[in-house]
Amino acid sequence: MINTTDMSRAAALATSLMFAAPAAMAATTFDLTGSPASQASSFDYTVDGIGLEVTGFTDLVIGGITPTDVTRDETGLGVTRLLDSDPDLDGQVDEFLVFTFDQTVSLFTILFDDVDSDDDWDLFVDTGSGFTQVANDNTDNPFTFALGTDGNRVSIGADGRNDSFRVREITVAAVPLPAAGWLMLAGLGGIAALRRRKKA
């Protein structure tokens, strides 16, 4: 026989989990700076349980894109390639950084460094079905994504001949489990507790 007190406790747990779910959207900032200066095919980060890989590309090859090295120094990340003496993300040949998260995240802000009045950036977000442009020749620093912009990849590009800047940090949040998921987990936990109690 199921005890009504146990049922009430399971319902209370489910309710508290449902209201606690939005608190999981705490902001996580990835500091992309590093010293001494270095370059690699990619840089990996893990903060607050969120994994991030940053890679670089260029459209140096007509009609295609080519992987390049990512540069990192005390001002952030840039891109370099063969015969490219500028370690910044620059538009002499279109260059871009791709940020790949190991989960879907809510995108908040991107902070740029080594910026002057000639610089602007293009931003693209992949929500699971390919990249969609969210900013073109933008100069907001920091750049703030529209509320509710979620995705697992972000691309930041430089395409103007005078563009030359670095990406210093990106702030995101883990997407919380939907309320229905919390309720299901709470319900399963409640059933397991009742079964254990019944066997005792």
Phi, psi and omega in degrees: 000135181276130180281128181293333177295318178295321178298318180296319179296317179298320179294319179296320178297315179300317180296315181295322177294322180298317182280340179278340185305314181298337180294343180290351182274042177289141182289141177236123180252126175266114175277115187263007180279164177191148179217137004286168179300142180208170175216150182202169179292335175197162173235138181246143180223151170221122179224131178053036178079005177256126178265146181219132171241132179245124178236162180239150179216161174216156175259039179303325178274124181301129177081009179202176177240152185232133174297146179224175177277148174263135177255147178223133174214194185291353178253354178129207186253147174216197183224142173225159181206178180304133179064023178245109182272353181264114181281358179283170169279107186230166187251018176301318162232133186309124179237151175207153175255139176244123179258115182247115180269152181276007178200164175288134181233157169274128184267129182252289185217158170231132179251130181255158178222170181055043185258139170232184188292345180273352190268140170210165186222154174250137180234140180228145178233135175257114180264010179119349181232028180106166184285140173235133181287131179246350177203141180228125181050047183273148180237007180294129180219105008283156173275133180247125178287152175299144180305133179087013177277109180245148177183175177243355175220143176229136175242132178241123185236152172242124182230001177264144184300335180264359180289135176194105184207176179230157178256116188270318180201157175226136182243128183221181172214143175297138178283122183291155175299135179302153182306323179298323178294319178298317180296320179296315179298318179296318179297316178296320177296319179296318179296317179298318179297319180294321179296317179298318182293323181293322180290333185288000000 
